[in-house]
Amino acid sequence: MNGVTLILLAYPCGYLADRFSREKTLRIAGVVGMVAVLTSVISFLRDDLNLIALSMSLWGVYAACYCPALESIFADSLQHGSRSTVFSWKHSVREISS
């Protein structure tokens, strides 16, 4: 559910981040993330598969909202010659942490 929702919403959320405001998109993602946390906790406490599916979908919405906006802000804050090195380190740290 997470991956399908992420794939379906990645392009529209990226468009919104570029068209309007990356900061507003991150705020929306923050609200969706908080709702996803609450839904996850409730779904696991109740042991309800439908609520677990809903929470996983909300996590996909969260990722689709924050990824394009945050990556754009991150890329804009770097000098053009040093982006590949920093992005390689960022990717390595993300893989190790997961």
N, C-alpha and C positions, 0 to 999 in steps of 0.2 A: 504494500500500500504506500509506503514511504517513497519508494523509487518511482512508482507510476505517477504519483501526484507531483513529485519533483520534476519528472520529465514533461508532464503536461503543462506545468506552470512556469518552468524556467524561462522560456522566451517571453511570455507576457510580463513577468516580474522584471526581467532585464530591461524590457522596453519601458516600463513605468519608471525604473530607476534612472534611465537615461533621459526620458522625456520630462519628468517632473523633478523630483529631488531625491538624491541618494539618502540623505538624512531622514527624510520622511519615510522612505521605503524601509530603512533600518528600524525606525520607530514602530512601523506596522509589524515588521518581523518580530520585534521584541514582544509586542502584545500577543501575537500568534504563538510565540514560543512559550509565554507564560500560560496561555490557555492549553497548549500541548502538554506542559508539565502537569497541570491540574488534572487534565483528562487522563493522562497516563497513570497518575497515582490512583485516581478513582477507579479506573478500569482494572488495575491489578488488585486493588483491595476487594472489589466486587467479583473479580474473576469472570468478567464479562467479555466474551470474544468480540462482540460488536463494538463495544467501547474501546477495546484494544485496537481494532481496525481503524476506528475514528481517530484515536490518538496517533497512530502511525501516519495516517493521512495528514493530520495537522503538523507533524514533524516534517513531512514533505513540503507542505506549504511554507513552513518556517525556513527551511533550507533554500527553497526557490526564491524567497523574498530577500534573505540576507546575503546569499552568495554573490549575485551580480553586483549589488550595491557596495558591499565590503571590498570585493576584489577591485572594483573601479577606483574606490578611494585609495586603496593600497597602491595600485599601479600609478595613480596620479601623484602620490607622495614620493615616488622614487625618480631618480634621474634616469634618463633613457639608456645610458650605457650600463647601468648596474641592475636593471630589472631581472635579467635572467639568473644572475647569481642569487639574488634575494628570493626570487620565486622558487629556485631549486632548494634552497635552505628551508623555506616555508613548507614546501611539499614534503621534504624529508622529515621535518619535525612533526608534521601532521600524520604521516604514515607510522612513525615510531610511536606516537602517542595513542594511535588507535589500535 
